[in-house]
Structures are given as structure tokens and as C-alpha cells.
Amino acid sequence: MTPPTDAELAEIAQQLRVDSVRVAAAAGSGHPSSSMSAAELTAVLFARHLRHDFERPEHPGNDRFILSKGHASPLLYATYKAVGLVDDDELRTFRTLGSRLEGHPTPRALPWVEVATGSLGQGLPVGVGMALAGKRLERVGYRVWVLCGDSELAEGSVWEAAEHAGHEHLDNLTAIVDVNRLGQRGPTRHGHDLDAYARRFQAFGWHTVECDGHDVRDVDRAYAEARSTLGQPTAILARTLKGKGVAAAEDREGLHGKPLKQPEEAVEELGGVRNLRIEVQQPPAARVLHAVRSGHLDLPRFEVGDEVATRSAYGQAVAALGSARGDVVALDGEVSDSTKSELFAKEHPERFFECYIAEQQMVAAATGLAARGFVPYASTFAAFLTRAHDFLRMAAISDMDIKLVGSHAGVSIGQDGPSQMGLEDLAMMRALHGSAVLYPCDANQTAHLVAALAERPGIGYLRTTRGETPVIYGPEERFPIGGSKVLRSSDEDRVTIVAAGVTVREALDAADQLAQAGIAARVIDLYSVKPVDTATLQEAADRTGCLVTVEDHRVEGGIGDAVLEAFSDGRPVPRFVRLAVGHMPGSATPGEQLRSAGIDAASVAAAVRLLVEQAVVS
């Protein structure tokens, strides 16, 4: 294959501009000006430096490419046309119902898209995860190229990624920054000051290269320098102009996210429609030693009656899972001694990734690792996962298989106070598309659910408890995702108490108190908060007529809402009381916290007595 000449590369770049203008005009929406600024950057990369077999997206030697500035999707799709992946007819379906060419790219229908982009500041952090996979796990010489916009460099997540990449010496990672000076509403903070960006990347241990982003020879030189740099990631800072090549659009404000007003004239000014082809270089032969499952998982076993924190059971279980499955990796946010993922780190140090206190980067790295076929378990305090919610949202759009573990959940953590209490996590995780949300109450249940998450596709969340809780299930018990456990029932039950995690013990103690008062109560351990065990809940409602939910979580979005959704099919809703954390807690002992929130055994028993009395009166 003969590489294209500089003149041919310039023509290919013009073709990418023309097609970007055309597709946005056809759709009546899109971001052609943001696409036009990066035309040379993309043309030179795909024609001279990217090594990728597009007929085999799974090829282990393929370079990875992430369009972090996902709004420039017209440029990406125009490039796919030049490579021969889509034809002109499909190109013109951009942004229409049923088209593979969505407004921002996703991997749902396009095998060449690594991850969904569009929420700015995420491409580079995810690219770090992919580069980590290539360097530390797969040990294949592919490169990760991430095309960023200058506006997104205002995001803190970019600098979390920059520090992580510099610390790990990821010389297989290149950030290409399209410094076109203009954001959505006007100039960016640093405009065309390439040195300002260079100083920031250099401070995190990056090699930087500045270039004229519209000079194909200069861009080619920058890419070659990035490929030859060892021991450091490289940031290519390319000075460009938004709307390049069309006088009415070039370097002009107020055109972001808008088709050009005179697209036919713009196409003519750019030299007309072309049908040039880019021949992408094939990757070198590469072989990855795929992780092998041992076929034998020795989960930890705990004796009934012992007191064990579920966070400790998680640490032991994920370490055991790592021994059985070489594709399981663990990440942590500098709290591994609390989340107990340190047990995985001790047994499988080569598959453990310390992300420090950078929760966005932790989830992004997990996404990058998942995109490369690994099964990541990422853990931190439940409260701190809120910082990474947008990364979880985008991971769901990408249909990534990542597992999150939130420890120190609820007021039951005690004296640390509200800043450390995960009280919104169940609602946050339940809202994610396709997620599973699990809240075990004892150690054996935790161990089995850790293993179950590895087999379930999509995002999974496991909520663990700081303090020790009694082991109530034997090690042979099974806990399918979507199930529940009826811990106490009789034909005389007048009410059903639904609990999960730390409140299961409170519910059982409340049932004992109620029994002494002549009130039989059914108790359900709703360890699977999503998907919820609708059949068991509906049967309990039919048999008892009254439901009480008790949870160490905010009133909104947690177990109470999950239970109510089981009655959203039009059937009558039973008498219902929701006990949850409705106040702003302070510092107190765990027992005091539960009492103050009204979710301890005495509060549950009192709520049941009142509900039953009301039911009798009515």
C-alpha cells in the first residue's frame, strides 16, 4: 500500500469537510463547524498512522480511536465513508430515526465505535483505561488515540486522566487536542494559547507537541513524534480554525451546533463533492493470551451466627473470583483498606488498579477496561460514587459490563456523619438503564452476589455495610439476581415488612416484638432492589394486605419506590408505609443513627402496630 502524498491528504481533508457540511444540511442539525476544524487531524491519522483492521474490529493488534468531542460525529461518519464502511446513501441518514449514524456516536450499531461519547471530558479518561489494558494486561503494542476538543479541557475529569496517565507512563496513549479557540457560546478560556495547554499537560508528566492543525505535513510530524516517544503519554496540541475552509463560517462565533446557512455554496467553496478513499494500514500480527476461567470458584464460607461485615465478605469474594477468572480486574479509589478490595490487590496485584481519590477516572478506567473485554469491579464509599454518575450514565449508553461496589452506605456507618453516608446511591443506580442493584444483608449472600454480577451483562451495583452484621444464611444458599428471601411467614400474617441490608436484622427483631403483641408479620429480605421480585411482593400483599418498607436510604428512589413499582400494573396498591432516612443526620453511634432515622426495630414495630390498627378500624 502506497501512503498518500501530502497533496492527496489535503484533498481527503477537504472531502471530510464537504461531507460534514452535507450530512448536517441533510439532517437540518449537527456540528459541521466543529468537524471542519479537525479534518486534517483525522485524515492524516487514518491515512498514515492508525493501524486498524475494520473488517475485524476485535483484532487484538488494532489501534483504538476515541472521538471524545462526540458532537463532531459528522467528521467521524465522513471518515467512515472514506474508509469504505458506509456509503453516501447511509451517510445522508445522519440523525434520522433508525439510522446507525446517531447525533453522537455510540457502539450500539457501529462496531468501530469503542465507547459512546458526547458528554465532554470523558474520552480521555476512558482512553486511559484502554491504554492500561494494553500496557499492563494484554501487553500488545496497540496505541490509543483520543481526539479531544479544547473546550472539554475545562473539565476536571480530563486532568484526573492526565495525572493518571502520566503516573502510569502510558506511552501508548496520545491525546489529540483540536484547539479551534471557539466553544459553544464564544471563545474558550485559553483561546489559541497552545503554551497554556502544554504547561498543564507537562505538569502531569506528558510529552507535548504543538502543530498547525491544518498543515498535513506538520500534523504528520506530530503523530510520528508521538509514536516514537517512550515513557510518557503525548498530547498533540493542534492550532485550528472552526469552520475551516468556508469564509462565512471560518473562526466565526455563533455557529456552534448549526448547519451552515448556504451548504451548496460551502461545498462549492471547498472544491465540490469527492469520493476519495483512505486505505488504513493493517495492524501487525498480535496474539493476546486470553484469560482462562479455572472452572472452579471457591467462594468464602461463613458460619451462621457469626458477625461479619458485608464489605469484608466482598473483599474475600472478589479475590476468590479473581482466582477463578483471569478476566476479572479490580479498581479502587484509595480506600481499599475500607472497601476491602485490598484482598484482591494482595492476591492479584497485576490486575488491581489504584485510581486514588479520582472517582470519575476510576469509573472511566473501568469502562475502558470493559471495552477491552475485562470484567471490572470498581469500589469506593457509596457516597463518592455520586461524583461519577455521568460516567456511569455514559457507560450504560455504551452497554458496558462494569460492576460498582459502594461501601459505608447509610446512617448505620455511625459517627463519621452525613458527608460519608451513601444515602442516595440506590436511587442513582436504579435510574441507570439496564442496571442491577443489590443490597446484601450478610456475608454468604454478599459472596454469592459478587459472583452473580460477573455473569450478568450491564452495569451492576453492590451496596455493602461498614459494620458487622449477623450471618443468617448458610453458604449453600442461592441468591439469584431478581429474587428475594422470605425469612418469616405464616398463614396468620397481617403485615409484610420489606427490608434489605442492615435493616433486615431490624425487621426480624421488630417481627419478634410484634409476635409478643399478637401481630404476625411476614419479613422479606429484598436483596435484589433492581430487578425487584415482583411476584413475591404481590403475593405478600395479597396475603397480608399491608406492606412496610424499611431502608437505610433517602425516602426518594430507594427500596420503597422499588416495592411500589411492583404494583404499577394496575392492581390495587396495598396499605403502605415507607420508613427511610428523612432528616439530615449528624454524628452518633450506629444504633443511635438508626433510632434517630426511625428505621430501628422499635420504630418498625411501632409503624406496623399503627398500620394494623388503621387497617382494623377501616
C-alpha positions in Angstrom: 0.0 0.0 0.0 1.4 3.4 -1.1 0.8 6.1 1.5 -1.0 9.2 0.2 1.0 12.2 -0.7 0.7 15.5 1.2 -1.4 16.9 -1.6 -3.7 13.8 -1.5 -4.1 14.1 2.2 -5.1 17.7 1.8 -7.8 16.7 -0.7 -9.0 13.9 1.7 -9.3 16.5 4.4 -11.4 18.7 2.1 -13.6 15.7 1.3 -14.2 15.2 5.1 -15.2 18.9 5.4 -17.6 18.6 2.4 -19.3 15.5 3.7 -19.6 17.0 7.2 -21.4 20.1 5.7 -23.6 17.8 3.5 -24.8 15.5 6.3 -25.6 18.3 8.7 -27.5 20.1 5.9 -29.5 16.9 5.2 -30.3 16.4 8.8 -31.0 20.1 9.5 -28.9 19.8 12.6 -25.4 18.8 13.7 -22.0 20.3 14.2 -20.3 20.8 10.9 -18.0 23.7 12.0 -16.6 21.6 14.8 -16.0 18.8 12.4 -14.3 21.0 9.8 -11.6 22.2 12.3 -10.3 18.6 12.8 -10.4 17.4 9.2 -6.6 17.3 8.6 -6.1 15.8 12.1 -8.4 12.9 11.2 -7.3 12.5 7.6 -3.6 12.2 8.5 -4.3 9.9 11.4 -6.4 7.4 9.5 -4.3 7.5 6.3 -0.8 7.3 7.8 -0.7 6.4 11.4 -3.7 4.4 12.6 -3.3 0.6 12.3 -6.7 -1.0 12.3 -8.5 -3.8 10.5 -12.0 -2.5 10.2 -13.2 -5.9 9.0 -12.0 -7.4 12.3 -12.8 -4.8 15.0 -11.9 -7.5 17.6 -8.3 -7.8 16.2 -6.0 -7.7 19.3 -3.5 -5.5 17.4 -5.9 -2.8 16.4 -5.2 0.7 17.5 -8.1 2.2 19.4 -9.7 5.5 18.4 -12.0 7.6 20.6 -13.7 10.7 19.3 -14.0 12.4 22.7 -15.5 15.5 21.0 -18.5 13.4 20.1 -20.5 16.3 18.7 -18.1 16.2 15.7 -19.8 13.0 14.6 -20.2 14.2 11.0 -16.4 14.1 10.7 -16.3 10.6 12.1 -19.0 9.3 9.7 -17.4 11.2 6.8 -14.2 9.3 7.6 -16.1 6.0 7.7 -17.3 6.8 4.2 -13.8 7.5 3.1 -12.6 4.2 4.6 -15.5 2.4 2.9 -17.5 1.4 5.9 -20.7 3.4 4.9 -21.8 4.6 1.6 -23.2 8.0 0.6 -26.8 7.0 0.9 -26.3 5.9 4.5 -24.2 8.9 5.3 -27.2 11.1 4.4 -29.4 9.2 7.0 -27.4 11.0 9.7 -29.6 11.8 12.8 -32.7 10.2 11.3 -34.9 7.5 13.0 -33.3 4.1 12.8 -30.0 5.3 11.4 -26.7 3.9 12.8 -25.3 7.3 12.4 -26.6 9.0 15.6 -26.1 12.6 16.6 -23.3 11.5 18.9 -21.6 8.1 18.2 -22.4 5.0 20.2 -21.2 1.4 19.9 -24.7 0.0 19.8 -24.8 -0.3 16.0 -21.3 0.6 14.9 -18.6 -2.0 15.8 -15.9 0.6 15.1 -17.0 2.9 17.9 -15.3 2.0 21.1 -17.5 3.8 23.6 -20.3 6.3 23.5 -19.2 9.9 23.6 -20.9 13.3 23.7 -20.7 14.1 27.4 -17.4 16.1 27.1 -14.4 15.3 29.2 -14.9 11.5 29.1 -13.0 10.3 26.1 -9.5 10.8 27.5 -10.3 9.2 30.9 -11.8 6.1 29.1 -8.8 6.1 26.8 -6.6 5.8 29.9 -8.4 2.6 30.8 -7.9 1.2 27.4 -4.2 2.1 27.5 -3.8 0.5 30.8 -5.4 -2.7 29.4 -2.9 -2.7 26.5 0.2 -2.0 28.6 -0.4 -3.9 31.8 -2.8 -6.8 30.8 -2.9 -7.5 27.1 0.7 -6.4 26.6 0.1 -5.8 22.9 1.6 -2.8 21.1 -1.6 -1.1 20.0 -1.9 2.7 20.5 -4.9 4.6 21.9 -5.7 7.8 20.0 -8.2 10.2 21.6 -9.4 13.3 19.6 -10.4 16.0 22.1 -11.8 19.4 21.8 -10.2 22.4 23.6 -13.5 23.3 25.3 -13.6 20.0 27.2 -10.2 20.6 28.7 -12.1 22.8 31.2 -13.5 19.5 32.7 -11.7 18.3 35.8 -12.0 14.7 34.6 -9.6 15.5 31.9 -6.9 16.4 34.4 -7.7 13.3 36.5 -7.0 11.3 33.4 -3.8 13.3 32.6 -2.4 12.7 36.1 -3.3 9.0 36.0 -1.7 8.5 32.5 1.4 10.4 33.5 1.8 8.4 36.7 1.4 5.1 34.8 3.8 6.3 32.0 1.3 5.4 29.3 3.4 6.0 26.2 0.8 4.1 24.2 -1.7 6.9 24.7 -2.0 10.0 22.5 -4.4 12.9 23.1 -5.0 15.0 20.0 -6.4 18.4 21.1 -8.3 20.3 18.4 -7.6 23.8 19.6 -10.0 25.7 17.5 -10.5 28.6 20.0 -14.3 28.6 20.0 -16.7 26.9 22.3 -20.5 26.8 22.2 -21.2 30.4 23.2 -17.9 32.1 22.4 -14.2 31.9 22.9 -12.6 29.3 25.2 -10.7 30.2 28.3 -7.3 30.0 26.7 -8.2 30.6 23.0 -5.2 29.7 20.8 -2.7 29.8 23.6 -1.1 26.4 22.9 1.5 27.0 25.6 -1.1 27.3 28.3 -2.4 23.8 27.5 1.2 22.5 27.1 2.2 23.7 30.5 -0.7 21.8 32.1 0.0 18.5 30.3 3.7 18.8 31.0 3.0 19.3 34.7 1.4 15.9 34.7 4.3 14.2 33.0 3.2 14.3 29.4 5.3 14.9 26.3 3.7 17.7 24.3 3.9 18.6 20.6 2.5 21.8 19.1 1.5 21.9 15.5 -0.5 23.7 12.8 -3.6 21.5 12.6 -4.3 22.5 9.0 -0.8 21.7 7.7 -0.8 17.9 6.9 3.0 17.8 6.9 3.1 19.3 10.4 0.3 17.1 11.7 2.2 14.0 10.3 5.3 15.1 12.1 3.4 15.5 15.4 2.0 12.0 15.1 5.3 10.5 14.3 6.8 12.1 17.3 4.0 10.8 19.5 4.6 7.3 18.2 8.3 7.5 18.9 8.0 8.9 22.5 8.8 6.4 25.2 7.9 6.5 28.9 5.3 9.3 28.6 1.9 9.9 27.1 1.8 12.5 24.4 -0.6 15.5 23.9 -0.7 16.9 20.4 -1.9 20.5 20.6 -3.1 21.5 17.2 -4.0 25.1 16.3 -7.1 25.0 14.1 -10.0 27.2 13.0 -13.6 26.3 13.5 -15.4 26.1 10.2 -12.1 26.0 8.3 -12.4 26.5 4.5 -15.6 28.4 4.3 -15.3 32.1 4.6 -18.8 32.6 6.1 -18.0 30.1 8.9 -14.3 30.2 9.5 -13.3 31.3 13.0 -16.8 32.9 13.5 -18.8 32.8 16.7 -22.4 31.8 16.9 -22.3 28.8 14.5 -21.8 26.0 17.0 -24.2 23.1 16.5 -25.8 24.7 13.4 -25.8 23.6 9.8 -24.2 26.1 7.5 -26.7 28.5 6.1 -25.6 28.1 2.5 -24.4 24.5 2.3 -24.4 24.3 -1.5 -22.1 27.4 -1.8 -20.0 26.0 1.1 -19.5 22.7 -0.8 -18.5 24.5 -3.9 -16.1 26.7 -2.0 -14.5 23.6 -0.6 -14.0 22.2 -4.1 -17.1 20.1 -4.5 -18.0 16.5 -3.7 -15.3 13.9 -3.8 -15.2 10.2 -3.4 -11.6 9.6 -2.4 -10.7 6.5 -0.3 -8.5 6.2 2.7 -6.5 2.9 2.9 -5.9 2.3 6.6 -2.8 0.3 7.5 -3.4 -3.2 8.8 -2.3 -3.9 12.4 0.7 -6.1 13.0 0.1 -9.7 13.9 -0.7 -9.9 17.6 -1.7 -12.5 20.0 -3.4 -12.0 23.3 -3.3 -14.8 25.9 -6.9 -14.7 26.8 -7.9 -15.0 30.4 -8.9 -18.6 31.2 -11.5 -19.5 33.7 -10.4 -22.2 36.1 -14.0 -23.5 36.2 -13.8 -23.8 39.9 -14.8 -20.9 42.1 -14.1 -21.3 45.8 -16.2 -18.6 47.4 -15.6 -17.8 51.1 -17.9 -19.5 53.5 -19.2 -18.0 56.7 -20.8 -19.7 59.7 -24.4 -18.9 60.6 -24.4 -16.8 63.7 -21.0 -15.1 63.1 -20.8 -11.4 62.8 -19.2 -10.3 59.6 -19.2 -7.0 57.7 -20.5 -7.4 54.2 -17.7 -5.2 52.9 -15.2 -7.8 54.3 -17.2 -10.6 52.5 -17.0 -8.6 49.3 -13.2 -8.3 49.5 -12.8 -12.1 50.1 -15.3 -12.9 47.4 -13.9 -10.7 44.7 -10.4 -12.1 45.5 -11.7 -15.6 45.1 -13.5 -14.6 41.8 -10.2 -13.2 40.6 -8.5 -16.6 41.2 -11.2 -18.4 39.2 -11.4 -15.9 36.4 -8.4 -14.1 34.8 -10.6 -11.6 33.1 -11.8 -10.1 36.5 -10.0 -6.9 37.5 -10.4 -4.6 40.4 -10.1 -0.8 40.8 -10.3 1.3 43.9 -10.4 5.0 44.9 -7.7 4.9 47.6 -10.0 3.3 50.2 -9.1 -0.4 49.5 -8.5 -0.9 53.2 -12.1 0.2 53.9 -13.8 -1.4 50.9 -11.6 -4.5 51.4 -10.6 -4.6 47.8 -7.1 -4.7 49.2 -7.6 -8.5 49.4 -7.8 -8.7 45.6 -4.8 -6.4 45.4 -2.7 -8.8 47.5 -3.7 -11.9 45.6 -3.8 -10.4 42.1 -1.6 -7.3 42.1 -1.2 -7.3 38.3 -4.9 -6.9 37.9 -5.5 -4.3 40.6 -5.6 -0.6 39.6 -5.2 2.1 42.2 -7.0 5.2 41.0 -6.5 7.3 44.1 -9.2 9.8 45.0 -10.4 10.3 41.5 -13.8 8.6 41.2 -14.5 9.8 37.7 -11.2 8.4 36.5 -11.9 5.1 38.3 -15.2 4.6 36.6 -13.8 5.7 33.3 -10.9 3.3 33.6 -13.3 0.6 34.4 -15.2 1.5 31.2 -12.0 1.4 29.2 -11.1 -2.0 30.6 -14.6 -3.4 30.0 -14.4 -2.2 26.4 -11.3 -4.4 26.1 -13.2 -7.4 27.4 -12.3 -7.4 31.1 -14.8 -7.6 33.9 -14.0 -4.7 36.3 -15.1 -4.3 39.9 -14.7 -0.7 41.0 -15.1 0.2 44.6 -15.2 3.2 46.9 -17.6 4.7 49.5 -21.1 4.7 48.2 -21.4 8.5 48.8 -18.4 9.2 46.5 -19.8 7.3 43.5 -22.2 10.2 43.1 -19.2 12.2 41.6 -19.0 9.6 38.8 -22.7 9.4 37.9 -22.3 10.9 34.4 -19.6 8.4 33.6 -22.0 5.6 34.7 -24.7 7.1 32.6 -22.4 7.1 29.5 -21.2 3.6 30.4 -24.9 2.5 30.2 -25.2 4.1 26.8 -22.1 2.2 25.8 -23.7 -1.1 27.1 -20.6 -1.7 29.2 -20.3 -4.6 31.7 -18.9 -2.8 34.8 -19.5 -3.6 38.4 -19.6 -1.0 41.1 -19.3 -1.6 44.9 -20.3 1.1 47.3 -19.3 0.6 50.9 -20.1 2.7 54.1 -23.7 3.1 53.0 -26.4 4.7 55.1 -26.6 6.3 58.5 -25.5 3.0 60.0 -21.9 4.0 59.4 -22.2 6.0 62.6 -20.0 8.8 63.8 -18.5 9.9 60.5 -21.5 12.0 59.8 -23.6 12.8 56.6 -20.7 13.6 54.2 -19.6 10.0 54.3 -23.1 8.4 54.3 -24.3 7.0 51.0 -28.0 7.9 51.2 -28.8 8.5 47.5 -26.9 5.6 45.9 -29.8 3.2 45.4 -31.8 5.8 43.6 -28.9 6.8 41.5 -28.0 3.3 40.5 -31.6 2.2 39.9 -32.0 5.1 37.4 -29.3 3.7 35.1 -30.5 1.8 32.1 -30.3 -1.9 32.4 -28.6 -1.9 35.8 -28.8 -4.4 38.6 -28.9 -3.1 42.2 -28.1 -5.5 45.0 -28.0 -4.9 48.8 -27.0 -8.0 50.7 -27.6 -8.3 54.4 -25.0 -11.0 55.3 -21.6 -12.4 54.3 -22.7 -15.5 52.4 -25.3 -13.6 50.5 -22.7 -11.0 49.6 -20.2 -13.6 48.3 -22.8 -15.2 46.0 -24.0 -11.9 44.7 -20.4 -10.8 43.9 -20.1 -13.9 41.7 -23.6 -13.5 40.2 -22.7 -10.0 39.0 -19.8 -11.3 36.9 -22.2 -13.4 34.9 -24.8 -10.7 34.3 -24.2 -8.2 31.5 -24.6 -4.5 32.0 -23.9 -2.3 35.0 -24.2 -3.9 38.4 -24.1 -2.2 41.8 -23.5 -3.9 45.1 -24.1 -2.0 48.3 -22.1 -3.0 51.3 -22.2 -2.2 55.0 -19.4 -0.9 57.2 -20.4 -2.6 60.5 -20.6 -6.3 61.2 -24.0 -8.0 60.6 -25.1 -11.5 61.7 -24.7 -14.3 59.2 -28.2 -15.6 58.7 -27.8 -17.7 55.6 -25.8 -20.8 55.1 -23.0 -20.9 52.5 -25.1 -23.3 50.3 -28.0 -20.9 49.9 -28.6 -19.4 46.5 -29.4 -15.8 45.6 -30.5 -15.2 42.0 -30.5 -11.6 40.8 -34.1 -10.6 40.7 -35.0 -12.7 43.7 -35.7 -12.2 47.4 -35.9 -14.3 50.5 -39.0 -14.7 52.7 -37.4 -15.0 56.1 -40.6 -15.3 58.2 -44.2 -16.1 57.2 -47.3 -17.8 58.4 -51.0 -18.1 57.4 -51.8 -15.5 60.2 -49.5 -12.8 58.8 -51.2 -9.4 59.0 -48.4 -7.3 57.6 -45.3 -7.7 55.4 -42.0 -5.9 56.4 -39.7 -5.5 53.5 -36.1 -4.7 54.2 -32.6 -5.1 52.8 -29.0 -4.9 54.0 -28.6 -3.5 57.5 -32.4 -3.2 58.1 -33.0 -6.9 57.7 -31.9 -7.5 61.3 -34.1 -4.6 62.4 -37.1 -6.1 60.6 -36.5 -9.6 62.2 -36.2 -8.0 65.7 -39.4 -6.0 65.0 -41.2 -9.1 64.0 -40.2 -10.8 67.3 -41.6 -7.8 69.2 -44.8 -7.8 67.2 -45.2 -11.5 67.8 -45.2 -10.9 71.5 -48.1 -8.4 70.9 -50.0 -11.0 68.9 -49.3 -9.5 65.5 -47.8 -11.9 63.0 -45.5 -10.2 60.5 -44.0 -11.6 57.3 -40.4 -10.5 56.7 -38.9 -10.2 53.2 -35.2 -9.7 52.5 -35.3 -7.7 49.3 -31.6 -8.2 48.4 -32.3 -7.5 44.8 -33.6 -3.9 44.7 -33.5 -4.0 40.9 -34.7 -6.1 39.3 -37.3 -6.4 42.0 -39.0 -9.7 42.9 -42.5 -8.6 41.8 -44.2 -12.0 42.2 -43.1 -12.4 45.9 -44.2 -8.9 46.8 -47.5 -9.2 45.1 -48.2 -12.5 46.8 -47.2 -10.9 50.2 -49.6 -8.0 49.5 -52.4 -10.4 48.6 -51.9 -12.5 51.8 -51.3 -9.7 54.3 -52.9 -6.6 52.8 -50.2 -4.3 54.4 -46.6 -3.5 53.5 -44.0 -1.6 55.4 -40.6 -0.9 53.8 -37.6 0.0 55.9 -34.4 1.2 54.4 -31.1 3.0 55.3 -31.5 5.4 52.4 -33.3 8.5 51.5 -37.1 8.3 51.0 -36.8 9.0 47.3 -35.8 6.4 44.8 -34.8 3.5 47.1 -36.5 0.3 48.3 -39.8 1.9 48.9 -40.1 3.1 45.4 -38.8 -0.2 44.1 -41.6 -2.0 46.0 -44.3 0.3 44.8 -43.3 -0.3 41.2 -44.3 -3.9 41.7 -47.8 -2.7 41.8 -47.7 -0.4 38.8 -49.6 -3.0 36.6 -53.0 -1.6 37.7 -53.7 -3.9 40.5 -54.7 -2.4 43.9 -51.9 -1.0 45.9 -51.8 -2.4 49.4 -51.8 -0.3 52.5 -48.3 1.0 52.5 -45.8 2.7 54.9 -42.4 3.7 54.0 -39.7 4.1 56.6 -36.5 5.7 55.4 -34.0 8.5 56.3 -35.9 11.7 56.1 -33.8 14.0 58.2 -30.2 15.3 57.9 -28.2 13.1 60.2 -25.2 14.2 62.3 -22.6 12.2 64.2 -23.8 9.4 66.5 -23.3 5.7 67.1 -24.8 3.3 64.6 -27.6 2.4 67.0 -28.4 6.0 67.7 -28.4 6.8 64.0 -30.9 4.0 63.2 -33.2 5.2 66.1 -32.9 8.8 65.0 -33.9 7.9 61.4 -36.8 5.8 62.6 -35.6 2.7 61.0 -34.6 0.6 64.0 -36.6 -2.4 65.3 -38.7 -0.4 67.8 -39.6 2.2 65.1 -40.6 -0.6 62.7 -42.7 -2.3 65.3 -44.4 0.9 66.2 -45.2 1.7 62.5 -46.6 -1.8 62.0 -48.9 -1.5 65.0 -50.2 1.8 63.8 -50.8 0.4 60.3 -52.5 -2.7 61.6 -54.8 -0.7 63.9 -55.8 1.6 61.0 -56.5 -1.4 58.8 -58.8 -2.9 61.5 -60.6 0.4 62.0 -61.2 0.9 58.3 
